[in-house]
Amino acid sequence: MSEQRARARAVSQSRAGGGEAREHARALADRAGFQTDFVGYETLAQRTTVGAVAPEDGRVLVKLAESPFYAAGGGQVSDHGSVRCEDGDCVATVEEVFRLGDDQVVAVRPVEGSLREGERVIASVSAEDRRATEANHTATHLLHAALRTRLGRHVRQAGSYVGPDKLRFDFTHGSALTPDELRDVVDQVNAWVLENHPVRALTTSLEEAKRLGAMALFGEKYGEVVRMVEVGDGDFSRELCGGTHVRSTAEIGAFVVTHETSSAANVRRIEALTGPAAIARLRHHDELLMVAADALRTQPEGVVEAIADLQRERKELLKGKPSEPAVDPNALLAAATRAHDASLLITTVPNADVNALLALVDQVKGRLDKGAIVLGSTTNGRVHLVASVDPSLVERGVRAGEIVKIAAVVTGGGGGGRDTLARAGGRDASKLPEALEAAREAIEQALDQPRGGQTPS
């Protein structure tokens, strides 16, 4: 998919600065004196003849007698592929296909040998790219129909991109889609995919297409004979379109929206994936969910609740305005030590309440490699303790709630919390050094255990 995206960007860039190349292609077509017969609807490989060639900025412009390559148009990018001599002494890769009205010129980059006028060649479209593009194009039609079904008949196409890497669809609508609206649209598209509707391209008159209610691109000029693509019996999707499409909706495989944003005033934009790219994205999200669940020590179904618990706990811990700690975080980090492949920061902080200790923990924990932090302070004769443990150390048996409880007991107090963050208090300020030493011993003992060992209580 990275290669496909790179190719799509390259095509886009060449188009953006390709005015001169297009003029060269048009001049070549005029000199050739014949029109290329596009056979790409029927086949992905065609034996044909090179009718004319011309150099063009490191590439070669080629005019084929018959071509299976789709020329960029209607939002769909041009095909990629290769042109090979029948006798095997030349190969060139297809980088771009210029649409010149009903005609075309192919831009290739030589790999081996050279193409000459009159050469018999085999022109082959990249099947992987074409199939992915077809799935995205048919999905674009389904998306258009689903949006009109859910949002209203005012929705009309305002632009699109269809390539092997993704689809992008701009449409008229005055506000962002709500989560319910977007979910309904995605569900409807996937429902049509699963129903395996046939996809047919028909050639008919413009008048008949209009009578059947076919959607047309605003501002597009159509001849008297048009190509109409309909899905199923055409009740929900029938559009004038010259692009390539799958044979049935099931070939799309899956449809996943990646972005829904504003494109312009009263125009929204949806980007989506289909087929293997959509499945890969879903799989990636599943993997991320599993990582989050492991870090939160819960099942995937419990991730949202666990995060909510953390947010509530943090809000409780940080109630009130944190006081400013009387120590520089950089100086605090200098007190860190290493033990059993972990960083330990166990020290006192002068004149800091529990909120200040929590603020310090936030500032330093990301700068420690596999860190276990226990900070202690005394204010107004009370002991304040905060412990923070990296998830990787939690797996080794170091749990913040248990460690801070061990320390608090030494000072005649108590406390606790989660495995990764906890706080406690005590009454005997003179015992704070002993409490921190007890915390250190407990952490080192846990780290000294074989993996899976438990922290002593």
Stockholm file with secondary structure:
# STOCKHOLM 1.0

chainA/1-457         MSEQRARARAVSQSRAGGGEAREHARALADRAGFQTDFVGYETLAQRTTVGAVAPEDGRVLVKLAESPFYAAGGGQVSDHGSVRCEDGDCVATVEEVFRLGDDQVVAVRPVEGSLREGERVIASVSAEDRRATEANHTATHLLHAALRTRLGRHVRQAGSYVGPDKLRFDFTHGSALTPDELRDVVDQVNAWVLENHPVRALTTSLEEAKRLGAMALFGEKYGEVVRMVEVGDGDFSRELCGGTHVRSTAEIGAFVVTHETSSAANVRRIEALTGPAAIARLRHHDELLMVAADALRTQPEGVVEAIADLQRERKELLKGKPSEPAVDPNALLAAATRAHDASLLITTVPNADVNALLALVDQVKGRLDKGAIVLGSTTNGRVHLVASVDPSLVERGVRAGEIVKIAAVVTGGGGGGRDTLARAGGRDASKLPEALEAAREAIEQALDQPRGGQTPS
#=GR chainA/1-457 SS CHHHHHHHHHHHHHHHTCHHHHHHHHHHHHHHCSCCEECTTTCSEEEEEEEEEEEETTEEEEEESEECCCCSBTTBCCCCEEEEETTSSCEEEEEEEEEETTEEEEEEEEEESCCCTTCEEEEEECHHHHHHHHHHHHHHHHHHHHHHHHHCTTCCEEEEEECSSCEEEEEECSSCCCHHHHHHHHHHHHHHHHTTCBEEEEEEEHHHHHHTTCBCCTTCCCCSEEEEEEETTSSSEEEECCSCCCSBGGGGCCEEEEEEEEEETTEEEEEEEEHHHHHHHHHHHHHHHHHHHHHTTSCGGGHHHHHHHHHHHHHHHTCSCCCCCSSCHHHHHTTCEEETTEEEEEEECTTCCHHHHHHHHHHHGGGSTTEEEEEEEEETTEEEEEEEECHHHHTTTCCHHHHHHHHHHHTTCEEEECSSEEEEEESCGGGHHHHHHHHHHHHHHHHHSCTTCCCCC
#=GC SS_cons         CHHHHHHHHHHHHHHHTCHHHHHHHHHHHHHHCSCCEECTTTCSEEEEEEEEEEEETTEEEEEESEECCCCSBTTBCCCCEEEEETTSSCEEEEEEEEEETTEEEEEEEEEESCCCTTCEEEEEECHHHHHHHHHHHHHHHHHHHHHHHHHCTTCCEEEEEECSSCEEEEEECSSCCCHHHHHHHHHHHHHHHHTTCBEEEEEEEHHHHHHTTCBCCTTCCCCSEEEEEEETTSSSEEEECCSCCCSBGGGGCCEEEEEEEEEETTEEEEEEEEHHHHHHHHHHHHHHHHHHHHHTTSCGGGHHHHHHHHHHHHHHHTCSCCCCCSSCHHHHHTTCEEETTEEEEEEECTTCCHHHHHHHHHHHGGGSTTEEEEEEEEETTEEEEEEEECHHHHTTTCCHHHHHHHHHHHTTCEEEECSSEEEEEESCGGGHHHHHHHHHHHHHHHHHSCTTCCCCC
//
